[in-house]
């Protein structure tokens, strides 16, 4: 892919995309924040388990009390620390980003739960089999390089009867399923413009030069694909919840013809069978 240093490097189609579909690019592309002081993490939110509790309710609360909790794709570790504060006996978070892990460790110390919190970049498989009671993936499943592998790792980590709570959004056919909210202001850009067009214009906002969705941590996860992966994983699908976009009526997300296009968030509970 040819490098883009300024607008003159763009094709006609790319300029149209930039002018009509995008926010104005910054004077200088955003630089990665790898040099941040990780001993000074952002403060813990008032309710770090807020979204998970709203989506899954009392079932999730009861699942983590006095149990071993695993968060796959934990980010800064807010849910891990929230689970520890809410009564988990041990809370483990796994994330590929070392900076996130360092922030999370500092935050766990500040919240006085470091003794029951483990945050690491090691793969879930490194912990062995059958050690966790409940697993969570919040706003990560659409970003995993290999979501089928994540399901296998969660299955192996959980004890029989253990549950894997998965919630994320937007999925791929959502108006903003391509994410990139820092640059895209109009819906369904990824339907109207090619992968190459979007990623080339992206160079005006970010310094790297990705050539595929996978390189920007997008696996094009749809609701259909999620259900196919879940069906092949060995888990039993015990709950599926889809939330409509904004004011749209709920019947739209209950209709397969419209569900992919009108869903804001999708959530499932997967249960490992008792044996």
N, C-alpha and C positions, 0 to 999 in steps of 0.2 A: 504494500500500500504506500502510495506516494505521501511524503510528509506534508503537513499543512502548517505553515507558519503564520499566514494571514489570509484575509478573504480572497486575495488575488490568486491563491493556489486552488480555489474551489471551482468546480464545474458549474454550469448554468443551473442544473438541477440542485446541486448542493447549496448554491446561493439562494435559490427559491426556498429550500428547506430552512436555511438559516434565517431568512428574512420573515417568513410567514409563520413557521412553526416554533421558533426558538426565542428565548429571552436573549437580550444583548449579551455578548460574551464579555468577560472581564478584561481589563487592560492587560493583565498578565495572567496566564493560566494558573489555576490552583495548584499548589505544590503539596505533595504528601507530607503529613505531619509526623514523620518518624522521629523528629528531634524533640518532641514534646516531653515535658517533665512528668513522667508517669507517677511520681510520688505525690502529685497534686491532682487527683482524679476529680471529675465533675461530681457534685453531690448526688447522693442516692435520691431518687424521686420519692415523693410521699407514699406512693403505693407501687413498689417495684413489680408486684405480681398483678397489677390492676387489669391489664388486658386479658391475661390467662384466666383470671377469676371471673371476668365479665363473660368470657366465651364459654368456659367449662363449668363455672359455678362451684357449688359445694362438692361436686364429685372430685374436682382437682384438689380442693382444700383438704378433703379427707384422705386423698391418695398420698399426700406428702408428709403428713404429721407422723413423726417418729419413724420415718422411712428414709431409705437411701435414694437420693434424687440425682438425676443426671440431666444436664442441659447440653444439647449438641448444637454447636453454633452459638455459643453463649454471648458473643460480643464482649461488652465491658463487664459482664457478669452480674448485671442487676437482678435477673431472675434467680440466679444461684444464691446470691446474698439474701434476696427476698425469701427464698425457700428456707434458708438457714434461720432467718429471723422468725419465720412462721411455724417452725417446729420440726424441720427435717433433722434427722439424726446425723446425716452427712450429706453435703451438697457438692456435687462435682460438675465443673463446667469445662467444656472442650471447645477450642476455637483455633483456627489456623493463624490468626493475627497475634503475633507476640506482643505488640503494643497494647492491644485490648487486654491481654492476660495480665500484663504488668499493672495497668490501670485497675483492673478488677482485684488484684492482690492487695494493692494499696487501699482500695475501698473496703475490702473485707476487714483489714486491720483497723481502719477507722470506725467500722461498725461493730467491732469486738466479736466477730464471728470467724476469724481466721483459723481457729482451731478445728472447726467443722466444715470448712470450705476448702476445696481443692480446685485450682484453676490451672489448665495446662494446654499446651499445643500438641501433646501426644495423642495419637489416634485412640478412639474408644476401644478398639480391639486390644490395646496394650494392657488393659485392666483385667482381662480374662473374661470368663463366662459366668452368667447367673449371679451377679453381685448387686444389681440395682433393682429397686422396687418400682420406680416410676421414671419415665424419661420425657423430655420436652424438647420441641423444636419450635421456637417462636420467631417468625419473620426471617427464616433462614432457608427453608426448604426449596425456594425458588432460586437459591444461589449456590447450592451444593454442586460440585463438579460431577459427582456420581451419586444421585439420590438413592438408587437401588442399593449401593454399598452402605449408605447411612442406615437404611432400613435393616439390612442384614446385621450391621454392628449393633443397632439398638435391640434387635431380636436376641442376639447372643448375650448382650449385657444384662438383659432383664431376666428376672426369675420367672418361673411359670406363673401365669396370672397377672404379671406385670403389665402396665399400660404405657403406651407411647402417645402423648398428646402433641398433635401437630397443628399449628395455626400459622397462616401467612396470607399476605395479600400485598399488591395485586397479583393475580395469576396472568398468564401471558396474553390472553385475548381481552383483558380489561383495557379501557381506553388509554391507560398509562401503564400497561403491562411491561413496557420496555424500560420502566423506571426512569432514570435520568431526569428527575424533576428539577435538577439544578440548571438544566438547559432547555428542556422541552416544555412548551406551554399549551400546545394544542393536542387533542386526543388522536389516538390511533396512528401516530407517526410511523410505527413499525409495519403498518399495513400499506401505507402509501409510499413509503420511501425504503430503499434497500438498506440492508445491513451495512454495506460499504459506505453509503451516503451518510448515514447517521454517525458511524464511527469516525469517518473523516472529519465531519464538522465538530465532533466531540473534541478533537485535538485543539480547538480554539479555547476550550474550557479546562482541559486537563492535559498535563505534559506528556503522558504516555501515548503509544500508538497501537492500540489493539486492532486486531484484524477479524475478530469474531465475537459473538455474544459471550461465548464461554470465557474469553479473556477479560471480560468485564463482569464476571460472576453472574451470568444469567443463563440458566439451563432451559429456558422456554417452557417452564412448568405450567401445564394446564390442569384443570380439574379432572378431565378424562385420564390424563397421564398419571396423575396422583393416584387415582382409584385403580388403574391397571397395575401400578407398582405395588400398591398395598395388597391387591389380590394375589400377586405373585410372591409376596414376602413371607408368607406363613402366618402373619398376624390375622386375627379376625377383626373386621371392621365393625365396631360396636356403636359408632356414632358418626354422622356426617352433618355438618352445619354450614350453610352458605348464607352470606349477608348481602343483600342488594346494595347497589351503589346509591348513596344519598336517599332521595325521596322516591326511588323507583318501587313499584309494588312488589311484594314478596312472591306473587305467583310467577313472575318472570324467572326468578332463580330456581323455582321448582319445576320449570319446563326445560327439558334438555336442549331444545332448539335455541333458547335464549340464554341459558345459564352461564355459558362461558363468557358472554359479552356483557352481562349485567351484574356479575358478582363482584363485590368489593373485597371480601375476605372469605377464605375457605378454611374449615377446621375439621379435623377428624380425631377420633380416639381409636387407637389400634390396641388390641389386647393379645398378649401371648397366651396361647392355650395352656390350660393345666394338663399336666401329663403325669 
